[in-house]
Amino acid sequence: MDLRKLEAFLTVANTGKYTDAADKLFISQSSLSKQMAQMERELGVKLFKKTRNGVELTQAGFDFYSYVRKMLPEYHCAADRLQMYREGGTYPLRIGSLPLAEEYGFANAFSSYWARNTSVQIDYFERSQKDLIDKLDRHKIGLALLRVDMLDPDKYSYVPLILDEIVIACSTKHPLSAREHVGLAELRNEEFILLEEKSDVTQIFRRACENQGFYPNAPLHHSRHRMLIKAVQNNMGITALPRRLVSTYLADDLAIVSLKQPLYSTLGLVWLADEPLTPINQKFIDYVCTDFNVNSGLEG
């Protein structure tokens, strides 16, 4: 039985559907079904039983799940540590980031770390928050630069790095552009262009609007903030984004308006709470925290 089958088993167990698990693993549903059937034959027990909505673990499957969920992180951690003993070997650092490293200055911190640690083998990914969390859960990356406002503290540990204010961005042709501050209730009749619905920024903003008695009218969503800003510049509506994502553009046709009731979002480096940090991951976190004048709170 290889590690890929164990990772596939965890994915099926966590999603409860072969179709969803296959999408996450980037394999066909038939291939995944064959892997799980082969695993059941090798173990001599049924791991899953069918339900109306998909599959669920049998009692044997649940016992096996409890073991695999602990074993896989320990294996990956041990494998990473053993690489440090290889003669001339490189130390692995697998990290993912939201597509905003340049706007927040992380690109400089990351590149300066890599320049000073040439023995570290870097695997770097830029993805959405949902994709990065999935990679963390499946142990494809050890660290991720994410928004931490809505993370489950029992499942994820993190070091907060930057607190950013959520503001309104609009075209200089929009009436709001003449304002320094605006109340949320005044935005009731505006048309918004927002980040995807599952984005922490969108959820924070939407909940604040609902507390003011309205649901923001947002006919257009996009996963990338750069596309939202372009749409705002073309007078397609207004948007709510962290200030740093807007101010770095320095565009003459773009205005930033603060909210009278401030909203904030926090970026941080995130890892699985039940997975011990490798020395390389901890060293990287300490380096970035020093660069941003933040206390990591981690003990070496």
N, C-alpha and C positions, 0 to 999 in steps of 0.2 A: 504494500500500500504506500503510495507516494504522497508527498505533502500537498500536491495540487488537488488530490481527491479529498483530503481532509479540509482544505480551504473551501472546496466546492460544497462539502457536507455542511460546514458552518453557514455558508451563504444560503443554502436551501432552508436550513433550520431557521435562520433569522428572517427570511422573507416569507416563508410559508407557501411559496409558489415556484414551480420550476421555470415558468416563463420569466418572472422577475429576476430569479437567480441567474438564469442563462444570460440575460441582458447585462447584469453586473459583471459577469465573468467573461463576457464577449465570446461565448461559445453557443452552439445550437442547443435547443432544448432536448433534442434526441440524444446528442452526445452526453449531455449532463445526466439524463435519465439512465443511460447505459453505465456511466460511472457510478451512480448511486446503487444500481442493481448489482454491479460487480463488487462494490464495497460490502453490500449485504451478504453476498455469497461468501466473500472472504471471511467475514465475521461470523456467519452462520445464524444471524438474527435479522429480523425486520427492524429497520430504523425509522421508517415513515409509514403512516397510514393515510389514505385519501380522505379528504373532507369535501364538502360542497364548494368550498372556496379555494381549495388547493391541497396542501398536505400538512400534517402535523407529526411531531415526534411520538413514537411509541415510548413505553417506559424504558425499554432497552436503548432506544435512540436518545432519550433524555439523559440517561446515565453516561452514554458515550459522548454526548454533547458537552457535559460538564467536564469531562476529562480533556477533550480536544481543545476546548476554549481556554484551558489553562496551559496545556502542553505547547500549542503552536507559538504563542508569544515567547515562552521560555526557550523554545528551540531557536527562533529567529535571533533572540538576544544572545544566546550562547554562540551561534554561528558568527554573529558580528564580532563578538569578543575574541573568538579564536583567530579571526583574520589578522588581529594585531600581532600574533605570534609567527605569522608567515614571513619568511625572509624576503625582503623587498616587496612585501605585500602592501596593499592600500587599505585604508579604513573606510568602511561604507557609511555614507550619510545620505539617507533618502528623505527628501523634504518636499512638501507641496505648498503652494501659495495661491491665494486669490490673485487675480490679475491687477494688482495695484502696488506692486513692489516699488516701482519708480516714483509714484506719487507720494508715497510715505517715506521714501529714503531707504527702504530696505535693500534695494538693489546695490547701493553703495556698501552697506554693511555686509551683505552676502558676498559680494565680489572681493572685498578686502579680506574677509575670512579665508576665502578660497586661495587668494594670492599668498597668504601667510601659512597655509597648511596644505602644501602640495602633495602630502602623502594621503590626503583624504580623497576618496572617490565620491564625487557628488552626483546624485541623481535628483534632478530638480524638475518639478511639474507645476504648471499653472492651470488650475481648473476652477470650477464653481465650488461653493461651500459644500453642496450636497455630494459632489464627486469626491472631494477631498476627505470628507468624513467617511465615505464608503471605503476609500483607500486606507485610511487609518484603521477602520474596523477589520479590514482584510489583511492588515499587516504589510501592505505594499509600500507604505511610507512610515517613517518613525516619528516625524514631526510635521506640523502643518501651521501655516500662518492663516488664521481664521478670525472671524468675528465671534466673540465668546459670550455675547449677551444672553443667548438662549441655550447654551450647551448644558447637558446633564452633568452636574458636578460629581455624581457617583460613577459616571462612565469615563469622563475626560478630565485630565489635569491640564492646567495652563498657567503661563506667566503673562499677565497683561502688560502690553507695551505702549499703546497709544490710545488715549481717549479723544474722540473727535466729535464735534458738534454737528448735528444734522440741520441743514439749512435748506431754504428754498432757492432754487436757481431758475431764472427766467430770462427771456430775451430783453434787451434794453428797450424794445418797442412795447413791452408789456407794461400796463399801468403800475404793477407792483414794483417795477424797477426803481421807482422814485422813493420807495419806502426804505427805511432802515430796519424796522421791525414789523412783523405782522402776526396777528393772533390766529391760532388754528381755526377758530370758528369763522373767520373772515374768508377762509379758503373753501367754504362749503360748495360754491358754484364753479370752482375752477376745474379745468380738465388737466389731469396729470399724466405724465409719462414716468413710470416707475420701474425699478429693478424687478426681477422675477418675483412672483408672489411668495415664494419660500425664503426669499432673502431676509436676513435679520433686519436690515435697514427698512425694508418695506413693511415688515411686521410691526416694528417699533412705531413707525409713522402711522400706520393704519390703526393700531390700537389707540394711539393718542387722539386721532380724529374721531374714532368711535366714542371715546370718552367725552368728546365735545358734541355728540349727538348726530354725527353724519358719517357716511362711508365714502371715502374719496373716489371720485369718478376717474378711473384709470383704464381707458380703452386700450392702451398700449403698454406692454411690458417688454423688457429686454434684459439679458443676463449680463451685459457689459455696460459699465457706466459711460464709457466714451460714446456709445451710440445714443444714450439718453441725452447727453450734452449736445450732440450734433442736432438731434431732433428739436431741442429747446432753442438752439440758435436759429433753426428754420421756422420758429414760431408755431410749432405743432402742439405746444402746451407748456406746462411748467413741471419741475421735478423736485423731489426731496432727496438730497444726497449729503453725505458727510462733507464738511467744508473743504478738507484737504483735496478731495477728489475733484472739486470744482475750481478751487483757487489756483491750482497748478497750471490751468489752461491760460490764464492771463489774457483772455479774449476780450476785445473792446465791445463786442455785441452781447456779452453775457453779464448778468447782474446777480449778486448774492444778497439775499434778504434773510436776516435772522428771525427766529421764532421768538415770540414774547414768552412762551413757555418752553424753555430749552429742552431739547432731546439730544441724547448722546449714544454713541456706539463705541465699543472697545475692540481693538485688535490685539491678538496675543498669539504666542506660540503654544500649540496644543499637542498633547500626546495621550495615549490610552492610560487611564488611571491605574489599571491593574497590570501594566507592563513596565518593568523597571527600565529606567533610562540607561542606554549604553554610555560609556565614558565619552565617546565622540559626540553623541547627541547632547550630553550635559555640557561639554566644552563649547559646543556651538551656541547653546542657549546662553551660557555665561558671556560669551563674546558679544552676541547681539545685545544683551541687556546692558553690558558695559558701554557699547556704542550709543545706546539710547538713554544712558544714565538711569537705568532701572535696576532695582534689586531683584534678582531672580528668586531669592528665598530658598535656593537649592543648596544642599551641602555636598561638597565634593567627596 
